[in-house]
Amino acid sequence: MTPYGPLVDSVVLPCIKKGDETIGYQNPQAMLYQACKESESFAALVMETTGRVQGERPLRICLYSDGISPSDGLTKFDRRKSVALYWSFFEFGAEALSHEEVWLTLADLRNSLINDVDGGLSHVTKILLLKGFFDVHGNDIKSAGVFLPICNSDRTVHLRADVGCVVSDMLAIDEMCLIKGTGGVKFCLICGNAINNRYPDRCGPGCFLLTHLTFTDFKRHSRETILQMFHNLEIYKATLEPGEFAEKEILYGFNFNLHNILLDNQLALDITAILMFDWMHIYLVGGLLDKELGLTMTALRRAGSPLSYSQIGSYVEQWSFPKSAPQSFGHLFDDKASTSHHKAEHFGSKASDLLWLTPVLLRLFVVAALAQGYCIEMVESLIACLEVVYMLPTLRRGAMTPHVFMAYIMNHLTRFKKAWGDAYMRPKHHFSLHLPRMLAVFGFLISCFTHERKHRLVRRYGFNRRNTTAYEMGIIEDITVHSLQELKLLDRGHGIKSLGEPKQRMRHALNETFPDFTGDFKVGNVARGNDGMVHVGDVAFFQSEGRRALGQVIVHVAMGRADCTIVSKWQLVSMDDTSAVYRVVDAPCVIETNALECSVIYSRTGDDAIVLVPPLYRN
């Protein structure tokens, strides 16, 4: 028990068929209190954050929801399909929010239960937010705030917070806000005059189809205009026949329900100001890149191009990837996969696999596909899409301005429209236009790769939970205990991870390299660089004598409180806009581990290696 109640509390959902149903949820204020009390790293993060921004405004609660199934995929009727709700503070920053441990689980609710509540996920989310964060009969984190203990200290921190960011894939946003999405005439929650291509006859004066690329022509909704639409729909519901009213819902793009979270006056969500689209789902999950790659490869085959999926697979095999990436992509380009890709006109892969492949595919299409001369406009459009995706990971670092980002996106959309025509343009093409404005508003963009990793907890504790009686209470109890243990082990720092004893041969080599060190050596296979994990065997950029250098990591060594890394430094031969040629030499040198920057993709031929230089590291 904490001053803010139990870690796992209960709330009543007003179900239609079952009647009032009591379910369990993780008490966010109590969990926040306990996490700060038990985890040094998490408490330090909270202290840093409140010290930096608390005096200016309440912290922004960042809310995420997604559908999950813990089943084995063979279950025909899976009663455990659920929606998980995660939350954190946006002011934690991009680096901290890339750790799944700092995203706390508000609840995991079965779809069957959500669907039995009038207003569905929107109503359920409203109930959980009001009960967990803004309880007028308990503690309101926005007005009263919470007082948090600092682990292993007598200090306390006071913070206030309000909902300030909602990030999800498109389907989850549709369900949370009860919008029709692609089934509505007005399909975009943000734009009041964007019209779905399916309804060209509804595109009246002042409205524009989703194929329209002049972004400034689209009028942005406000909380007031959305409330006015609901007011209009309420009048229509009372005066029109059901069929006529259903047509009005399609026209406005909303499923009318008085329990919609957007109508709640206590939460007063200005959704268009706090909404953030997930770029991972826009581009990589049923997204713009995987679809366009499939379309282009099918078009090339029909045109008689020699470039095939098999040849792409052979080309990919020539490149060495960091140990953080999959070490083989052959299954994506074999005969069975190629047949599937062509049949669907879609490149089927994991989002993370496609992101790793992007720089290699970009080089292949620029160097080889363009030179072959087939389907030039389509290939140029795909190259423009690959360029956008290659830049996307830099958005969490705030390394690209919204203006430059918009230029990349417009280059792609313009080329795509020219190559494929309006008929192939989808709502996600329009949604991509909103990303630069969101970057300007928030300073960085969150991708949902972190949340996809977080789902493992729901799958782990839901897989063997066959009895769905008190399902929500049981699973959130397990997740809460597990999360607290993970937070105790949270390691956000740079340096070497998972240290161990060196083998005898390595110990002798280290004694010769560091003759003045008399303590015990510890070695590790991986260290956190300034831009991701760097494994032993990776080729990585690092800082040396005030300049950027590149080399292959031999070993990470901990000597007392000092961490260092031994690398074999390569010699730069030449560099162009996107790649560099290095001479592979055996020239070991010792650097501080915190000088490591990032691992790279490279292809070695003899003594030379071509290195694909990430956008952040180009001169």
C-alpha positions in Angstrom: 0.0 0.0 0.0 1.2 3.5 -0.9 -0.1 6.9 0.1 -1.9 6.9 -3.3 -3.5 3.5 -2.8 -2.6 -0.1 -3.8 -0.4 -0.8 -6.8 -3.2 -2.7 -8.4 -6.7 -1.3 -7.9 -10.1 -2.1 -9.3 -12.7 -0.1 -11.3 -16.2 -0.9 -12.5 -16.9 -1.0 -16.3 -20.6 -0.5 -17.3 -21.0 -3.5 -19.7 -24.1 -3.9 -21.8 -24.6 -7.7 -21.7 -22.7 -8.6 -18.5 -23.8 -5.7 -16.4 -21.2 -3.9 -14.2 -17.9 -5.7 -14.4 -15.1 -5.1 -11.9 -11.6 -5.2 -13.5 -8.1 -4.7 -12.3 -5.8 -1.9 -13.4 -2.4 -0.6 -12.4 -2.8 2.5 -10.2 -0.5 4.9 -12.0 0.1 7.3 -9.1 0.9 4.4 -6.7 3.1 2.7 -9.3 5.0 6.0 -9.8 5.5 6.3 -6.1 6.7 2.8 -5.7 9.0 2.9 -8.8 10.7 6.0 -7.4 11.0 4.4 -4.0 12.6 1.2 -5.3 14.5 2.1 -8.5 17.6 4.4 -8.2 17.7 4.9 -12.0 14.0 5.7 -12.4 14.1 8.1 -9.4 17.1 9.8 -10.9 15.2 10.2 -14.2 12.2 11.7 -12.4 14.5 14.1 -10.5 16.3 15.2 -13.7 13.0 15.7 -15.5 11.3 17.7 -12.8 14.3 19.8 -12.2 14.5 20.7 -15.9 10.8 21.4 -16.7 8.5 21.2 -13.7 8.5 24.9 -12.9 7.3 25.7 -16.4 4.2 23.5 -16.8 2.7 20.1 -15.7 4.5 17.2 -17.2 2.9 15.7 -20.3 1.5 12.2 -19.8 2.1 10.2 -23.0 -0.5 7.5 -23.7 -0.2 4.5 -26.0 -2.6 1.7 -26.8 -2.3 -1.3 -29.0 -4.0 -4.6 -29.7 -2.2 -7.8 -28.6 -2.9 -11.5 -28.7 -0.9 -13.8 -26.4 -2.1 -16.9 -28.2 0.1 -19.2 -30.3 -1.6 -18.1 -33.5 -3.5 -21.4 -34.0 -6.5 -20.6 -31.8 -9.6 -20.0 -33.9 -11.5 -18.1 -31.3 -9.1 -16.4 -29.0 -10.8 -15.0 -25.9 -7.6 -13.4 -24.7 -7.1 -10.9 -27.5 -6.7 -7.7 -25.7 -5.7 -4.0 -25.7 -2.8 -2.8 -23.7 -2.6 0.7 -22.4 0.9 2.1 -21.6 1.9 5.5 -20.3 5.0 7.6 -19.5 6.1 11.2 -19.3 7.0 12.9 -22.6 9.6 15.1 -20.8 11.6 12.0 -20.0 13.1 12.6 -23.4 13.7 10.4 -26.5 16.6 8.4 -25.1 14.8 7.4 -21.9 11.5 6.7 -23.7 13.4 4.2 -25.9 13.6 2.0 -22.8 10.5 -0.1 -22.5 10.9 -0.2 -18.7 9.9 3.5 -18.3 6.6 2.8 -20.0 4.2 1.7 -17.3 1.2 -0.5 -18.0 -2.1 1.1 -17.1 -4.2 -1.9 -18.0 -4.6 -4.9 -20.3 -8.2 -5.5 -21.3 -9.8 -8.3 -23.3 -11.4 -7.2 -26.6 -14.6 -9.0 -25.6 -14.9 -6.9 -22.5 -14.1 -3.6 -24.3 -16.7 -4.4 -27.0 -19.3 -4.9 -24.3 -19.0 -1.4 -23.1 -21.0 1.4 -24.7 -18.4 3.5 -26.4 -15.8 0.7 -26.5 -12.1 1.6 -26.0 -12.9 5.4 -25.9 -15.2 5.0 -22.9 -12.9 2.5 -21.1 -9.8 4.8 -21.6 -11.8 7.7 -20.2 -12.8 5.7 -17.1 -9.2 4.6 -16.5 -7.7 8.1 -16.9 -10.3 9.7 -14.7 -9.9 7.0 -12.0 -6.2 6.6 -12.2 -4.9 10.1 -12.8 -7.7 12.7 -12.3 -9.9 11.3 -9.5 -12.0 14.1 -8.1 -12.8 11.8 -5.1 -9.2 10.8 -4.6 -6.0 12.5 -5.9 -5.8 14.6 -9.1 -2.3 14.5 -10.5 -3.0 17.7 -12.5 -4.2 19.9 -9.6 -2.7 18.4 -6.5 0.2 16.5 -8.0 2.1 13.6 -6.4 4.9 13.6 -3.9 7.5 11.0 -4.8 10.2 9.5 -2.6 13.7 9.3 -4.0 15.3 5.9 -3.7 18.1 5.7 -1.0 17.5 9.3 -0.1 15.5 11.4 2.3 14.4 13.7 -0.6 11.0 13.9 -2.2 9.9 15.3 -5.5 6.6 16.9 -6.3 5.2 16.8 -9.8 2.0 17.6 -11.6 0.9 16.2 -14.9 -1.8 16.2 -17.6 -2.4 14.2 -20.8 -0.1 15.9 -23.3 0.6 13.2 -26.0 -1.3 10.4 -27.6 0.8 8.1 -29.8 -0.6 5.0 -31.5 -1.1 3.3 -34.8 -4.0 4.4 -36.9 -6.4 1.6 -35.8 -5.9 2.3 -32.1 -6.4 6.1 -32.7 -9.7 5.3 -34.6 -10.9 3.1 -31.7 -9.9 5.5 -29.0 -11.5 8.5 -30.6 -14.4 6.6 -32.3 -13.6 7.8 -35.8 -14.4 5.8 -38.9 -10.9 6.3 -40.3 -10.7 5.1 -43.9 -14.4 4.2 -43.8 -15.4 7.8 -43.4 -15.7 10.7 -45.9 -13.6 12.8 -43.6 -11.0 10.2 -42.7 -8.4 12.4 -40.9 -8.9 13.3 -37.3 -6.7 16.4 -37.6 -8.0 17.9 -40.9 -11.5 19.2 -41.2 -11.6 19.3 -45.0 -9.6 16.3 -46.1 -11.8 13.9 -48.1 -11.3 10.2 -48.7 -10.6 9.2 -52.3 -13.5 6.7 -52.0 -15.9 9.6 -51.9 -14.8 12.0 -54.7 -18.4 13.2 -55.1 -18.4 14.5 -51.5 -15.5 16.8 -52.2 -17.2 20.2 -52.2 -15.9 23.7 -52.2 -13.1 24.2 -49.7 -12.5 20.5 -49.4 -9.6 18.5 -50.9 -9.0 14.8 -51.6 -6.2 13.0 -49.8 -4.3 13.1 -53.1 -3.9 16.9 -52.6 -0.3 17.8 -51.7 -0.5 21.5 -50.7 -0.5 20.9 -47.0 -1.5 24.5 -46.1 -4.8 24.0 -47.9 -6.0 21.6 -45.2 -7.8 23.2 -42.3 -6.9 21.9 -38.9 -9.6 20.9 -36.5 -9.7 22.4 -33.0 -11.4 21.1 -29.9 -14.2 23.5 -30.6 -14.8 22.3 -34.2 -14.8 18.7 -33.1 -17.3 19.5 -30.3 -19.5 21.3 -32.8 -19.5 18.2 -35.1 -20.7 16.1 -32.2 -23.4 18.6 -31.4 -24.6 18.5 -35.0 -24.5 14.7 -34.9 -26.5 14.7 -31.7 -29.2 16.8 -33.3 -29.2 14.5 -36.4 -29.6 11.4 -34.2 -32.7 12.9 -32.6 -34.3 14.0 -35.9 -33.2 11.6 -38.7 -34.1 8.0 -39.5 -31.3 5.5 -38.6 -30.2 5.1 -42.2 -30.0 8.8 -42.8 -28.1 9.3 -39.5 -25.6 6.6 -40.5 -24.9 8.6 -43.7 -24.2 11.6 -41.5 -21.8 9.6 -39.4 -19.9 8.5 -42.6 -19.9 12.1 -43.8 -18.4 13.5 -40.5 -16.1 10.5 -40.1 -17.2 9.8 -36.5 -19.2 7.0 -34.8 -21.4 9.1 -32.5 -21.4 8.1 -28.9 -21.8 10.4 -25.8 -19.2 8.4 -24.0 -16.5 9.5 -26.4 -13.3 10.5 -24.6 -13.1 13.7 -26.7 -16.4 14.9 -25.1 -15.3 14.7 -21.5 -15.0 18.2 -20.0 -12.8 17.2 -17.1 -10.1 15.7 -19.4 -10.8 18.4 -22.1 -8.5 16.7 -24.6 -7.5 18.9 -27.5 -6.7 15.8 -29.6 -5.3 17.6 -32.6 -2.7 19.4 -30.5 -1.6 16.3 -28.6 -1.9 13.6 -31.3 1.3 12.1 -32.6 1.3 9.6 -35.5 3.6 6.6 -35.2 6.0 6.8 -38.2 6.7 3.0 -37.9 3.2 2.1 -38.7 2.9 4.8 -41.4 6.0 3.6 -43.3 6.8 0.0 -42.2 3.7 -1.9 -41.1 1.2 -2.2 -43.9 2.9 1.2 -44.7 4.2 3.3 -47.5 7.6 1.6 -47.9 6.6 -2.1 -47.7 3.7 -1.5 -50.1 5.6 0.6 -52.6 8.6 -1.9 -52.6 6.1 -4.7 -53.5 4.4 -2.6 -56.2 7.7 -1.6 -57.7 9.2 -5.1 -57.8 6.0 -6.4 -59.4 6.1 -3.6 -62.0 9.8 -4.3 -62.7 9.1 -8.0 -63.3 6.3 -7.2 -65.7 8.6 -4.8 -67.6 11.2 -7.5 -68.0 13.7 -6.1 -65.6 16.5 -8.5 -64.6 16.2 -7.2 -61.0 14.5 -9.8 -58.9 13.9 -10.6 -55.2 16.5 -13.3 -55.5 19.1 -10.8 -56.8 18.2 -8.4 -54.0 18.8 -11.2 -51.5 22.2 -12.0 -53.1 23.1 -8.3 -52.9 22.1 -8.1 -49.2 24.3 -11.1 -48.4 27.3 -9.0 -49.5 26.8 -6.7 -46.5 27.7 -7.1 -42.9 25.2 -5.8 -40.3 25.8 -4.9 -36.7 25.2 -7.7 -34.2 22.0 -5.8 -33.0 20.5 -6.6 -36.4 19.4 -10.0 -37.8 22.4 -11.7 -39.2 20.5 -13.2 -42.1 17.7 -11.9 -44.3 17.6 -14.8 -46.8 14.1 -15.9 -45.8 12.7 -12.6 -47.1 14.1 -13.2 -50.6 13.8 -17.0 -51.2 11.4 -18.4 -53.9 8.5 -18.9 -51.4 8.8 -15.3 -50.1 9.2 -13.9 -53.6 6.0 -15.6 -54.8 4.1 -14.2 -51.7 5.5 -10.7 -52.3 4.5 -10.6 -55.9 1.0 -12.1 -55.3 0.3 -9.5 -52.6 2.2 -6.7 -54.4 3.6 -6.0 -51.0 6.9 -6.8 -49.3 6.1 -8.8 -46.2 8.6 -8.5 -43.4 9.0 -7.3 -39.8 9.2 -3.6 -39.5 12.6 -3.8 -37.8 13.9 -6.0 -40.6 12.8 -3.6 -43.3 14.3 -0.7 -41.3 17.7 -2.5 -41.2 17.5 -3.2 -44.9 16.6 0.3 -45.9 20.2 1.7 -46.4 21.2 -1.4 -48.5 18.1 -1.2 -50.6 18.6 2.5 -51.2 22.1 1.9 -52.5 21.0 -1.0 -54.7 18.2 1.0 -56.3 20.3 4.1 -56.8 23.4 2.3 -58.2 21.8 -0.6 -60.1 18.0 -0.3 -60.7 18.3 3.3 -62.1 21.1 2.2 -64.5 19.0 -0.7 -65.8 16.5 1.8 -67.1 13.2 0.0 -66.3 10.2 1.8 -64.8 12.3 4.9 -64.0 9.6 7.0 -62.5 8.5 4.2 -60.1 12.1 3.5 -59.1 12.7 7.2 -58.4 9.6 7.3 -56.2 10.8 4.2 -54.3 14.2 5.8 -53.8 12.6 8.9 -52.4 10.6 6.7 -50.0 13.7 4.9 -48.9 15.4 8.2 -48.3 12.6 9.3 -46.0 12.7 6.0 -44.0 16.5 6.2 -43.8 16.1 9.6 -42.1 13.3 8.6 -39.7 15.5 7.2 -36.8 17.2 10.6 -36.6 13.8 12.1 -35.5 14.1 10.9 -31.9 17.4 12.9 -31.7 15.8 16.0 -33.1 18.6 16.1 -35.6 16.4 17.2 -38.6 14.4 20.3 -38.8 10.6 20.1 -39.7 11.3 22.1 -42.9 13.9 19.6 -44.1 11.7 16.7 -43.1 8.8 18.1 -45.1 11.1 18.5 -48.1 11.9 14.8 -48.0 8.3 13.8 -47.6 7.1 16.1 -50.4 9.8 14.8 -52.7 8.5 11.3 -52.2 4.8 12.1 -52.4 5.2 14.2 -55.6 7.2 11.4 -57.3 4.8 8.7 -56.1 1.8 10.6 -57.5 3.6 11.1 -60.8 4.6 7.5 -61.1 1.5 5.7 -59.8 -1.3 8.2 -60.1 -4.1 9.2 -57.7 -5.6 5.7 -57.6 -2.7 4.3 -55.6 -2.5 7.0 -53.0 -3.7 5.9 -49.5 -4.6 7.7 -46.3 -1.1 7.0 -45.0 0.3 9.2 -47.7 -1.8 12.1 -46.3 -0.9 11.2 -42.7 2.8 11.4 -43.5 2.2 15.1 -44.3 1.4 15.7 -40.6 4.7 14.3 -39.3 6.8 17.5 -39.8 4.2 19.6 -37.9 4.3 17.0 -35.1 8.0 17.2 -35.1 7.8 21.0 -34.7 5.3 20.7 -31.9 7.0 18.0 -29.9 10.7 18.4 -30.7 11.1 14.7 -31.5 8.9 11.8 -32.7 8.3 8.5 -30.9 8.2 5.3 -32.9 6.4 2.3 -31.5 9.3 -0.2 -31.7 9.7 0.3 -27.9 6.1 -0.6 -27.3 6.2 -3.6 -29.5 9.1 -4.9 -27.3 6.9 -4.0 -24.2 4.2 -6.4 -25.5 6.3 -9.4 -24.5 5.1 -9.0 -20.9 1.4 -9.3 -21.9 2.2 -12.3 -24.1 4.3 -13.9 -21.4 1.7 -13.6 -18.6 -1.3 -14.0 -20.9 -0.1 -17.1 -22.8 -0.8 -19.7 -20.0 -3.8 -17.8 -18.5 -6.5 -20.0 -20.0 -9.2 -19.2 -17.5 -10.4 -15.7 -18.3 -12.2 -15.2 -15.0 -10.7 -12.1 -13.4 -8.3 -12.0 -16.3 -7.6 -8.3 -16.1 -6.8 -8.4 -12.4 -4.5 -11.4 -12.6 -2.5 -10.3 -15.6 -2.0 -6.8 -14.3 -0.8 -8.1 -11.0 1.9 -10.2 -12.7 2.9 -7.4 -15.0 3.2 -5.0 -12.0 5.5 -7.3 -10.1 7.6 -7.9 -13.1 7.8 -4.2 -14.0 9.0 -3.2 -10.6 11.8 -5.8 -10.8 12.8 -4.5 -14.3 12.9 -0.9 -13.0 15.3 -1.9 -10.2 17.6 -3.2 -12.9 17.0 -0.2 -15.3 20.3 0.9 -16.8 20.2 4.0 -18.9 23.8 4.8 -18.7 26.5 4.5 -21.4 29.3 2.0 -20.9 29.9 -1.7 -20.9 27.0 -4.1 -20.2 27.0 -7.7 -18.8 30.6 -7.8 -17.6 32.3 -11.1 -17.1 35.7 -12.6 -16.5 38.1 -12.7 -19.5 39.5 -16.0 -20.7 43.1 -16.8 -19.9 44.4 -15.8 -23.3 42.5 -12.5 -23.3 43.8 -11.8 -19.7 47.4 -12.2 -20.9 46.8 -9.9 -23.8 45.2 -7.3 -21.5 48.1 -7.5 -19.0 50.5 -6.7 -21.8 48.3 -3.8 -23.1 47.8 -2.3 -19.6 50.9 -3.2 -17.6 50.3 -0.5 -15.0 46.9 -1.9 -14.0 47.0 -4.2 -11.0 43.3 -4.9 -10.5 41.0 -7.5 -12.0 39.9 -7.0 -15.6 36.3 -7.4 -16.6 35.2 -7.7 -20.2 31.9 -7.4 -22.0 30.5 -8.2 -25.5 28.4 -5.0 -25.8 28.5 -1.4 -24.8 26.0 1.4 -25.2 27.4 4.0 -27.5 26.0 7.5 -28.1 23.6 6.2 -30.7 22.9 2.6 -29.9 24.5 -0.6 -28.8 28.0 -1.5 -30.1 28.9 -5.2 -30.0 32.3 -6.9 -30.2 33.0 -7.5 -33.9 30.9 -4.5 -35.0 32.5 -1.8 -37.2 31.7 1.5 -35.5 32.3 5.2 -35.6 34.1 6.7 -32.5 35.8 9.9 -31.5 39.6 9.8 -31.4 41.8 12.9 -30.8 38.9 15.2 -31.5 38.0 13.6 -34.8 35.6 11.0 -36.0 37.3 7.6 -36.8 36.1 4.2 -37.7 37.2 0.7 -36.7 36.3 -2.8 -35.7 35.7 -3.5 -32.1 37.9 -6.1 -30.5 36.9 -6.1 -26.9 35.3 -3.9 -24.2 37.3 -3.7 -21.0 36.4 -2.5 -17.5 39.3 -1.6 -15.3 37.9 -0.6 -11.9 35.8 2.5 -12.7 37.3 3.1 -16.1 35.7 1.6 -19.2 37.7 1.4 -22.4 37.4 -0.3 -25.8 40.1 -1.8 -28.0 39.4 -1.2 -31.7 41.3 -1.9 -34.9 41.3 1.5 -36.5 40.7 1.6 -40.3 42.1 4.1 -42.7 39.7 6.4 -44.6 40.3 6.3 -48.4 37.5 8.3 -49.8 34.0 9.6 -49.0 30.9 10.7 -50.9 27.5 11.9 -49.9 26.2 8.6 -48.4 29.1 6.2 -48.1 32.8 5.9 -47.5 35.6 3.6 -48.5 38.0 2.5 -45.8 41.3 0.4 -45.9 41.0 -2.5 -43.5 44.2 -2.5 -41.4 45.3 -4.2 -38.2 46.0 -1.1 -36.1 44.7 -1.7 -32.5 44.2 1.3 -30.4 42.6 2.0 -27.0 39.7 4.5 -26.7 37.3 5.4 -23.9 34.1 3.4 -24.2 32.0 6.6 -24.0 33.7 7.7 -27.3 31.8 5.1 -29.2 29.1 6.5 -31.5 27.3 3.9 -33.6 27.8 0.6 -35.5 27.6 0.7 -39.3 26.7 -1.6 -42.2 29.6 -2.4 -44.5 30.7 -4.6 -47.4 34.3 -5.8 -47.5 36.2 -6.8 -50.7 39.8 -7.7 -50.1 41.5 -5.0 -48.0 38.9 -2.3 -48.7 35.4 -1.9 -47.3 32.5 0.2 -48.4 30.7 1.7 -45.3 27.2 3.1 -45.5 27.3 6.3 -43.4 24.2 7.0 -41.4 22.7 10.5 -42.0 23.8 11.8 -38.6 27.4 11.1 -39.4 27.8 12.6 -42.8 30.1 15.6 -43.2 
